[in-house]
Amino acid sequence: MKNLNRVQLTGLRAVEAVARLGTLATAAAELGVTVGAVSQQLRKTEDQLGVALFERSGRGLRPTPCGERVAAHLHLGMSQLSAAVDAALDASREGRDRPLVVSVAPVLAAKWLVWRLARFSEAHPEIRIRIDATADFVDPDAGDVDICIRSGTGGWRDVVAHKLADQHVFPVCCPALAQQLQRPGDITTVPVIRDRGSSLEWDLWLDPNGLAGAQLIEGPVYSDASLCLDAAIAGQGVFLGWETLAFAAIEAGQLARPFPDRRASGRAYWFVTSRHGLANPRITTFEAWLAGEFAMCASPPG
């Protein structure tokens, strides 16, 4: 294809258009340029190729035998180029129409994210979101997942991970039970709800307050943080909650924070995508929105 370096593509387009449409005027209209520009492109192309492609007379232009052969090849070539552009545009439209797939833990999806997605859709109606609620460790380079919202300490290999917010813990309980808890030591007088699957320990909050886990009264145990939260709402005891889990229930008055202090868990929420994901403006738009939503929960109502 080195021969293509000898002539400009705009000139070849002009040759093909004039040969196919028959006049400079109709070719100029299709190409979106002036008649004079088309005429100049024809002459320049002929000079570059060293051969006459059109016979010029008072009646207009007529392809030479060589011009007819050249125009036939150009027509096939331009048709292929047009098909290639159509394929690219179709792929672009499919990419814009395809929803962003977000992998997120079920408890974060149910208790926090789904309640906020309406705001994202209102601000960005052109971007659709599909939630894949799973506790599995998903690879954004595999399958159709675009984004992962992970909880952890970071340091994952072969991905791009941006911290969204540190995770803090604090006791929560129903408002009636909260009235019994005037000082931190009072927490040893009520049942404590435990999440069997959580790595978050009560010592994170107890130690800074001069308390020990052995002082707690054991209450119900559940295998899911969402169930623990519901148990706290139902008045079954005090649960060690965190912002994204408890925010909506506290805001609605279903739960209360009997004590104002919150303690760092050593974990954080992370926005994780593939190394190529940040080239997608829809992904960066969702990340910016998500960071703003996490920031709103940094100081939960109490």
C-alpha positions in Angstrom: 0.0 0.0 0.0 3.0 2.3 -0.3 1.6 3.6 -3.5 -1.1 5.4 -1.5 1.6 7.7 -0.2 1.9 9.2 -3.7 -1.6 10.7 -3.7 -3.9 12.3 -1.2 -7.1 10.5 -0.2 -9.2 13.7 -0.8 -8.1 13.7 -4.4 -9.0 10.0 -4.9 -12.4 10.7 -3.4 -12.9 13.6 -5.8 -12.0 11.3 -8.8 -14.4 8.6 -7.7 -17.3 11.0 -7.0 -17.0 12.9 -10.4 -16.7 9.6 -12.3 -19.8 8.2 -10.6 -21.9 11.3 -10.5 -20.9 12.8 -13.9 -20.5 16.5 -13.0 -18.3 18.6 -10.8 -21.4 20.3 -9.2 -23.0 17.0 -8.0 -19.6 15.7 -6.8 -19.0 19.0 -4.9 -22.4 18.8 -3.3 -21.8 15.2 -2.1 -18.3 16.0 -0.8 -19.4 19.2 0.9 -16.9 21.5 -0.9 -17.0 24.0 -3.8 -16.8 23.1 -7.5 -13.5 24.9 -7.7 -12.1 22.7 -4.9 -13.1 19.5 -6.7 -11.6 20.7 -10.0 -8.3 21.5 -8.2 -8.3 18.1 -6.5 -8.8 16.3 -9.9 -5.9 18.2 -11.5 -3.6 17.6 -8.5 -4.4 13.9 -8.5 -3.7 13.6 -12.2 -0.3 15.4 -11.7 0.6 13.1 -8.8 -0.3 10.0 -10.8 1.2 11.3 -14.1 -1.8 10.4 -16.2 -5.0 12.1 -17.4 -8.1 10.7 -15.8 -10.7 12.9 -17.5 -11.2 14.5 -20.9 -12.3 18.2 -20.5 -14.6 19.8 -23.1 -17.3 22.4 -23.2 -19.8 19.7 -22.3 -17.9 18.9 -19.0 -15.7 16.1 -17.9 -15.6 12.6 -19.3 -13.4 9.8 -17.8 -10.6 8.6 -20.1 -10.2 4.8 -20.5 -7.6 4.9 -17.8 -9.9 7.0 -15.7 -12.7 4.5 -16.0 -10.5 1.7 -14.8 -9.2 3.8 -11.9 -12.7 4.9 -11.0 -14.0 1.3 -10.9 -11.3 0.4 -8.4 -11.8 3.5 -6.4 -15.6 2.8 -6.2 -14.9 -0.6 -4.7 -12.3 0.9 -2.3 -14.5 3.7 -1.2 -17.4 1.3 -0.6 -15.1 -0.8 1.6 -14.0 2.3 3.5 -17.6 3.4 4.0 -18.5 -0.1 5.3 -15.5 0.1 7.8 -16.7 3.5 9.1 -20.3 2.1 9.4 -18.9 -0.8 11.4 -17.0 1.5 13.7 -20.0 3.7 14.3 -22.2 0.7 15.0 -19.7 -0.5 17.6 -19.6 3.0 19.1 -23.3 3.1 19.4 -23.4 -0.4 20.9 -20.8 0.7 23.4 -22.8 3.8 24.4 -26.0 1.8 24.6 -24.6 -1.1 26.6 -25.1 -0.6 30.3 -22.1 -0.2 32.7 -21.9 -3.4 34.7 -21.0 -2.8 38.4 -19.9 -5.7 40.6 -20.7 -4.9 44.3 -21.3 -6.8 47.5 -25.0 -7.6 48.0 -25.2 -5.8 51.3 -23.7 -2.6 49.9 -26.0 -2.8 46.9 -29.1 -3.4 48.9 -28.6 -1.0 51.8 -26.8 1.8 50.1 -26.2 1.9 46.3 -29.7 1.1 44.9 -31.1 4.0 47.0 -28.8 6.4 45.2 -28.9 5.2 41.6 -31.9 7.3 40.8 -29.8 10.4 41.4 -27.2 9.2 39.0 -29.8 8.3 36.3 -31.3 11.8 36.7 -27.9 13.4 36.2 -26.7 11.1 33.5 -29.7 9.7 31.6 -27.5 8.6 28.8 -25.6 6.0 31.0 -27.4 2.9 32.1 -26.2 0.9 35.1 -26.5 -2.9 35.7 -25.8 -4.1 39.2 -24.1 -7.5 39.6 -24.5 -8.2 43.3 -22.0 -10.7 44.4 -19.6 -11.4 47.2 -17.2 -13.0 44.8 -13.9 -11.4 43.9 -14.5 -10.3 40.3 -11.8 -9.6 37.8 -12.8 -6.5 35.7 -10.6 -7.8 32.9 -12.8 -10.9 32.6 -16.4 -11.2 31.5 -18.6 -8.2 31.0 -17.9 -6.4 34.4 -16.7 -2.8 33.9 -16.4 -1.7 37.5 -16.0 -3.3 40.9 -16.7 -1.7 44.3 -14.5 -3.5 46.7 -14.0 -3.3 50.4 -10.5 -4.0 51.7 -7.0 -2.6 52.1 -6.1 -2.2 48.4 -2.9 -3.4 46.7 -4.6 -5.6 44.1 -2.5 -6.5 41.1 -3.3 -5.9 37.4 -6.1 -3.4 38.1 -6.6 0.3 38.7 -7.9 0.9 42.2 -8.9 4.4 43.6 -9.9 4.8 47.2 -13.4 6.1 47.6 -13.7 6.3 51.4 -12.3 4.9 54.6 -14.6 2.6 56.4 -15.5 3.6 60.0 -17.5 1.6 62.6 -19.8 2.7 65.4 -22.6 1.1 67.5 -26.2 1.4 66.2 -29.5 0.3 67.7 -33.2 1.2 67.7 -34.0 4.6 69.2 -35.8 3.1 72.2 -32.7 1.1 73.1 -30.4 4.1 72.5 -32.1 5.9 75.4 -30.6 3.4 77.8 -27.1 4.1 76.5 -25.8 7.3 78.0 -22.1 6.5 78.2 -19.9 3.9 76.5 -19.9 1.6 79.5 -23.6 1.2 79.2 -23.1 -0.9 76.1 -22.1 -3.8 78.4 -25.7 -3.9 79.7 -27.5 -4.7 76.4 -27.2 -7.6 74.0 -24.8 -7.3 71.2 -25.7 -8.5 67.7 -22.9 -10.2 65.7 -22.3 -10.8 62.1 -20.7 -14.3 61.8 -19.2 -13.5 58.4 -17.7 -10.2 59.2 -14.0 -9.5 60.0 -14.9 -6.3 61.8 -14.5 -6.9 65.6 -16.1 -5.0 68.4 -12.6 -4.3 69.8 -12.2 -1.6 67.1 -14.7 0.5 69.1 -14.3 -0.9 72.6 -10.6 -0.5 73.0 -10.5 3.3 72.5 -13.3 3.5 75.1 -11.5 1.5 77.7 -13.8 -1.6 77.3 -13.2 -5.2 76.5 -15.1 -7.8 74.4 -15.4 -10.0 77.5 -17.7 -7.5 79.1 -20.3 -7.7 76.3 -23.6 -9.5 76.6 -23.9 -11.9 73.7 -27.0 -11.5 71.6 -28.3 -13.0 68.3 -25.8 -14.1 65.6 -26.6 -13.8 61.9 -24.7 -14.8 58.8 -25.3 -11.5 56.9 -24.7 -7.9 57.8 -28.1 -6.9 56.3 -29.9 -9.3 58.7 -27.9 -7.9 61.6 -29.0 -4.4 60.7 -32.7 -5.5 60.5 -32.3 -7.2 63.9 -31.0 -3.9 65.4 -34.0 -2.1 63.9 -36.2 -4.7 65.5 -34.7 -3.9 68.9 -32.8 -7.2 69.4 -29.6 -5.4 70.5 -26.7 -3.2 69.5 -24.8 -3.8 66.2 -21.4 -2.6 65.1 -22.4 -0.8 61.9 -20.7 1.5 59.4 -21.7 4.4 57.2 -22.8 2.8 54.0 -24.7 0.1 55.8 -26.5 2.1 58.4 -26.9 5.6 56.8 -30.4 5.2 55.3 -31.8 3.6 58.5 -30.4 6.3 60.7 -31.6 9.0 58.3 -35.1 7.4 58.4 -35.1 7.3 62.2 -35.2 3.5 62.3 -31.7 3.4 63.9 -29.9 5.7 66.3 -26.2 6.3 67.1 -26.1 6.3 70.9 -22.5 7.6 70.9 -21.0 10.2 68.5 -17.6 8.6 68.0 -16.7 6.4 65.1 -13.5 4.4 64.7 -11.4 3.5 61.6 -11.7 -0.1 60.6 -8.4 -0.2 58.7 -10.5 -1.0 55.5 -11.8 1.2 52.8 -14.1 1.2 49.8 -12.3 1.1 46.4 -13.3 1.9 42.9 -11.7 -0.9 40.8 -11.6 -1.2 37.0 -9.3 -2.6 34.4 -6.1 -0.9 33.4 -7.9 0.2 30.2 -11.1 1.3 32.0 -10.2 4.9 32.7 -10.1 5.5 28.9 -13.9 5.1 29.0 -15.6 8.5 29.9 -18.7 6.7 31.2 -16.6 4.9 33.8 -14.8 8.0 34.9 -18.2 9.8 35.2 -19.6 7.0 37.4 -16.5 7.1 39.6 -16.8 10.9 40.1 -20.4 10.5 41.1 -19.7 7.6 43.4 -17.0 9.5 45.2 -19.4 12.3 45.8 -22.0 9.9 47.2 -19.4 8.3 49.6 -18.4 11.8 50.7 -22.0 12.6 51.7 -21.9 9.6 54.0 -18.6 10.5 55.7 -20.6 12.0 58.6 -23.7 9.9 59.1 -26.6 11.5 61.0 -26.7 10.8 64.6 
